[in-house]
């Protein structure tokens, strides 16, 4: 992160700038979440420890003398909260299972495969002390922390930290071997683990390690083992769960009061009540709070606009809709009409070497996202609400290798204002052939070796990156049921769209992108969009005009 920028933000926050304080919390909350989540392996106390860390940091920000040391100061607070939580644990709570295993979250949200996945899963086998240290070392090798900051957070010298890290890495490599062996088919290992309850602990780590050292099958690696630090270098932070990102606009006495009150995630429901939210000085929306993402030098995002008579431009019809329902007026059609999958327009893939048309300029004041700058939606029911005026990227990750079959497409609900599709990019359609495709894939939709992801009848093929323009507010929900897929949602800007659609075959891509927005307000709307807010977004009718 830009040190000069964050020095200015910290200084402004210390001077009482509430927007700077908002930015500070939103910017550093993912780092704290990763440290605490990995140290506690997703235990039910993670949200409480993260909240307490951020509240203590906000409440004591005035005592920080050097703004340049904010990161190490914040990490040290997080580690103290983790150790305090360990001291407070009762015997009953020692046996509690994680609320959501952080190893699984790491694999799913970062789409880790192969040996990177193996490292993430090996963390389960470490003791609490090693896991706490690894939570910092992981961020060190990923470029998020320095060794000096790691040592300061643990409260030891850099020389001692080097020794501690080396010992932890040795136990991590042992744990990687266990993960690798458990994925194998060794009869002796199956017999040994017949009495195991499936919960990793130090006793079973030693038993399994002894077996592996003496077993020719388990001990014989079938591929070169890459050191963990090389695998983890440059890996991004695990994104915050949808709805977890907080924008805490505290000020002075309010911060102290909130800290002494002992806020936790369990109280967020109560905080959504207007009177409580105003008293606490927190910006709360739908159980989570806003994180603002906007282009540089842009004005603050405006509030959601009310729908107008021209809010959603309809694409030209190429055929009558199936099973039409009588409608009284065009405005009624705009309010209730469902649409089909990616865009409701005839989509004949252009020649791969055809450069895209120019993308017109539209007003951008920024998009506010309840999922933060990067919302990763991997499970049915995950959702993100977007508000403002600007561009949004929805990136597809289809995994028929995990579970092929019929896709239940995502849906846009509760639309106020207008939403339309402006471009497709990512250098390929999802059904384009993949040169040298691994593991049975032929295209991004699957292959004969693993099965295919199947679109609903009459729908059209999406590209890897789908771009939309929003002027208002809307909620996007992941409805995955048949075939395994995930979505990543990024508030973005026109320049990023233009760069993406321009990455064509000369750059080694499969094809150029496709522009749908011509500036005439005739761009197609997304499929499965409604101004209503059904209890189950997956029930939005999956049919198309085309």
Secondary structure, 3 states (H helix, E strand, C coil): CCHHHHHHHHHHHHCCCHHHHHHHHHHHHHHHHHHHHHHCCCCCCHHHHHHHHHHHHHHCHHHCCCHHHHHHHHHHHHHHHHHHHHHHCCHHHHCCCCCCCHHHHHHHHHCCCHHHHHHHHHHHHCCHHHHHHHHHHHHHHCCCCCHHHHHHHHCCCHHHHHHHHHHHHHHHHHHHHHHHHHCCCCHHHHHHHHHCCCCCCHHHHHHHHHHHHHCHHHHCCCCCCCCHHHHHCCCCCCCCCCCCCCCCCCCCHHHHHHHHHCCCHHHHHHHCCHHHHHHHCCCCECCECCEEECCCCCCCCCCCCCCCCCCCCCCCCCCCCCCCCCCCCHHHHHHHCCCCCCCCCCCCCCCCCCCCCCCCCCCCCEEEECCCCCEEECCCCCEEEEEEEEEEEEEEEECCCCCCEECCCCEEEEEEEEEEEEEEEEEEECCCECCCCCCCCCECCEECCCEEEECCCCCCCCEEEEEEEEEEEEEEECCCCCCCEEEEEEEECHHHHHHHHCCCHHHCCCCCCEECCCCCCCCCCCCCECCCCCCCHHHCCCCCCC
